[in-house]
Amino acid sequence: MPATPKHDPVRRNARVGPVMLPAEGRKGDPPKWPLPGRMDAAEREAWAQLWATPQAVAWERLGWTRTVARYCRMMVQAEKRDASAALLGQVTILEDRLGLTPKSMRILLWQIATDEVGQKREQSEGARGRIKAVG
């Protein structure tokens, strides 16, 4: 006779909760460019923008600097008019791996922390502005 299942089974692969990423993004200068060769102007701009995102906090913890650099270099090339379908596909794959899409953020269990105090401040300032405009 089979054993009846436990009502409160112990998990062998304990689940981890979501990783909260700051809504204001990563602070500070981007890491040093890790790939050979110099960055061009478009790569430099994209590199700075990528490392200011909330996801960059997780990349830094995980040591994904080289992967982000590859994505940055490929993304700049993929945004050109004559980009190949293969390159566009590789960029899409890296976007998912780096948590740059809503679906990949869910899979990685990454969430953007909400700034509830800031939101309430904006709401109250907006309400005051509407009241002044009416009055």
C-alpha positions as a LaTeX table, in Angstrom:
\begin{tabular}{lrrr}
\hline
Residue & $x$ (\AA) & $y$ (\AA) & $z$ (\AA) \\
\hline
Met1 & 0.00 & 0.00 & 0.00 \\
Pro2 & 1.51 & 3.40 & $-0.98$ \\
Ala3 & 2.31 & 5.88 & 1.76 \\
Thr4 & 0.00 & 8.84 & 2.09 \\
Pro5 & 1.58 & 12.19 & 1.25 \\
Lys6 & 2.62 & 14.46 & 4.09 \\
His7 & 0.54 & 17.57 & 4.60 \\
Asp8 & 3.64 & 19.69 & 5.22 \\
Pro9 & 6.49 & 18.09 & 3.24 \\
Val10 & 10.03 & 19.31 & 3.70 \\
Arg11 & 11.49 & 20.67 & 0.46 \\
Arg12 & 14.90 & 19.36 & $-0.52$ \\
Asn13 & 15.48 & 22.24 & $-2.92$ \\
Ala14 & 14.59 & 25.20 & $-0.75$ \\
Arg15 & 13.11 & 28.09 & $-2.67$ \\
Val16 & 14.65 & 31.48 & $-2.48$ \\
Gly17 & 12.58 & 34.60 & $-2.45$ \\
Pro18 & 12.69 & 37.34 & $-5.03$ \\
Val19 & 15.81 & 39.45 & $-5.40$ \\
Met20 & 14.81 & 43.07 & $-4.88$ \\
Leu21 & 16.61 & 45.55 & $-7.12$ \\
Pro22 & 16.62 & 49.28 & $-6.34$ \\
Ala23 & 14.27 & 51.30 & $-8.51$ \\
Glu24 & 16.84 & 54.10 & $-8.76$ \\
Gly25 & 19.30 & 51.70 & $-10.37$ \\
Arg26 & 22.99 & 51.12 & $-9.69$ \\
Lys27 & 24.92 & 54.11 & $-8.37$ \\
Gly28 & 28.45 & 55.05 & $-9.33$ \\
Asp29 & 30.62 & 54.78 & $-12.39$ \\
Pro30 & 30.35 & 51.73 & $-14.65$ \\
Pro31 & 33.02 & 49.05 & $-14.29$ \\
Lys32 & 36.12 & 49.13 & $-16.42$ \\
Trp33 & 35.53 & 47.79 & $-19.95$ \\
Pro34 & 36.65 & 44.13 & $-19.77$ \\
Leu35 & 36.87 & 43.21 & $-23.45$ \\
Pro36 & 39.88 & 43.67 & $-25.74$ \\
Gly37 & 39.88 & 46.74 & $-27.92$ \\
Arg38 & 38.59 & 50.19 & $-27.25$ \\
Met39 & 34.97 & 51.17 & $-26.96$ \\
Asp40 & 33.52 & 53.45 & $-29.59$ \\
Ala41 & 31.24 & 56.35 & $-28.61$ \\
Ala42 & 28.01 & 54.35 & $-29.00$ \\
Glu43 & 29.37 & 51.50 & $-26.86$ \\
Arg44 & 30.55 & 53.95 & $-24.20$ \\
Glu45 & 27.09 & 55.54 & $-23.99$ \\
Ala46 & 25.30 & 52.16 & $-23.92$ \\
Trp47 & 27.77 & 50.82 & $-21.30$ \\
Ala48 & 27.02 & 53.75 & $-18.99$ \\
Gln49 & 23.25 & 53.38 & $-19.49$ \\
Leu50 & 23.31 & 49.62 & $-18.85$ \\
Trp51 & 25.27 & 50.00 & $-15.61$ \\
Ala52 & 22.77 & 52.57 & $-14.31$ \\
Thr53 & 19.84 & 50.10 & $-14.48$ \\
Pro54 & 18.39 & 48.22 & $-11.51$ \\
Gln55 & 19.55 & 44.94 & $-13.11$ \\
Ala56 & 23.16 & 46.17 & $-12.93$ \\
Val57 & 23.06 & 45.72 & $-9.15$ \\
Ala58 & 22.52 & 41.99 & $-9.68$ \\
Trp59 & 25.11 & 41.79 & $-12.49$ \\
Glu60 & 27.71 & 43.31 & $-10.22$ \\
Arg61 & 26.93 & 40.84 & $-7.42$ \\
Leu62 & 27.15 & 37.96 & $-9.87$ \\
Gly63 & 30.30 & 39.18 & $-11.63$ \\
Trp64 & 28.67 & 39.32 & $-15.07$ \\
Thr65 & 30.78 & 42.21 & $-16.35$ \\
Arg66 & 32.11 & 40.39 & $-19.44$ \\
Thr67 & 28.65 & 39.13 & $-20.40$ \\
Val68 & 27.22 & 42.63 & $-20.12$ \\
Ala69 & 30.11 & 43.95 & $-22.22$ \\
Arg70 & 29.43 & 41.36 & $-24.94$ \\
Tyr71 & 25.75 & 42.30 & $-24.87$ \\
Cys72 & 26.64 & 46.00 & $-25.05$ \\
Arg73 & 28.90 & 45.51 & $-28.07$ \\
Met74 & 26.37 & 43.28 & $-29.86$ \\
Met75 & 23.43 & 45.54 & $-29.00$ \\
Val76 & 25.13 & 48.56 & $-30.59$ \\
Gln77 & 25.75 & 46.54 & $-33.76$ \\
Ala78 & 22.20 & 45.13 & $-33.74$ \\
Glu79 & 20.73 & 48.63 & $-33.67$ \\
Lys80 & 22.28 & 49.43 & $-37.04$ \\
Arg81 & 20.05 & 49.33 & $-40.10$ \\
Asp82 & 21.91 & 46.44 & $-41.76$ \\
Ala83 & 22.03 & 44.14 & $-38.70$ \\
Ser84 & 21.66 & 40.45 & $-39.50$ \\
Ala85 & 18.85 & 38.32 & $-38.18$ \\
Ala86 & 21.43 & 36.09 & $-36.46$ \\
Leu87 & 22.84 & 39.05 & $-34.56$ \\
Leu88 & 19.37 & 40.23 & $-33.57$ \\
Gly89 & 18.63 & 36.73 & $-32.27$ \\
Gln90 & 21.81 & 36.64 & $-30.18$ \\
Val91 & 21.03 & 40.05 & $-28.71$ \\
Thr92 & 17.54 & 38.88 & $-27.77$ \\
Ile93 & 18.98 & 35.82 & $-26.05$ \\
Leu94 & 21.43 & 37.93 & $-24.06$ \\
Glu95 & 18.65 & 40.38 & $-23.10$ \\
Asp96 & 16.80 & 37.46 & $-21.56$ \\
Arg97 & 19.87 & 36.09 & $-19.80$ \\
Leu98 & 20.62 & 39.51 & $-18.32$ \\
Gly99 & 17.09 & 40.07 & $-17.02$ \\
Leu100 & 16.31 & 42.94 & $-19.37$ \\
Thr101 & 12.79 & 41.78 & $-20.25$ \\
Pro102 & 9.78 & 41.41 & $-17.94$ \\
Lys103 & 9.59 & 37.67 & $-18.63$ \\
Ser104 & 13.27 & 37.08 & $-17.84$ \\
Met105 & 12.98 & 39.13 & $-14.65$ \\
Arg106 & 10.17 & 36.82 & $-13.51$ \\
Ile107 & 12.25 & 33.74 & $-14.33$ \\
Leu108 & 15.31 & 35.11 & $-12.48$ \\
Leu109 & 13.05 & 36.14 & $-9.55$ \\
Trp110 & 14.22 & 39.74 & $-9.86$ \\
Gln111 & 11.86 & 42.52 & $-8.84$ \\
Ile112 & 12.25 & 46.27 & $-8.92$ \\
Ala113 & 11.66 & 47.59 & $-5.41$ \\
Thr114 & 9.02 & 50.26 & $-5.29$ \\
Asp115 & 9.84 & 53.55 & $-3.65$ \\
Glu116 & 6.56 & 53.91 & $-1.75$ \\
Val117 & 7.66 & 57.07 & 0.07 \\
Gly118 & 8.67 & 58.72 & $-3.21$ \\
Gln119 & 5.42 & 57.66 & $-4.88$ \\
Lys120 & 3.33 & 59.12 & $-2.04$ \\
Arg121 & 5.38 & 62.33 & $-2.17$ \\
Glu122 & 4.76 & 62.63 & $-5.94$ \\
Gln123 & 1.05 & 61.93 & $-5.47$ \\
Ser124 & 0.68 & 64.55 & $-2.75$ \\
Glu125 & 2.68 & 67.12 & $-4.77$ \\
Gly126 & 0.49 & 66.39 & $-7.79$ \\
Ala127 & $-2.65$ & 66.78 & $-5.71$ \\
Arg128 & $-1.40$ & 70.12 & $-4.32$ \\
Gly129 & $-0.71$ & 71.32 & $-7.85$ \\
Arg130 & $-4.25$ & 70.44 & $-8.94$ \\
Ile131 & $-5.75$ & 72.19 & $-5.94$ \\
Lys132 & $-3.72$ & 75.35 & $-6.64$ \\
Ala133 & $-4.78$ & 75.30 & $-10.28$ \\
Val134 & $-8.45$ & 75.07 & $-9.33$ \\
Gly135 & $-8.27$ & 77.62 & $-6.49$ \\
\hline
\end{tabular}
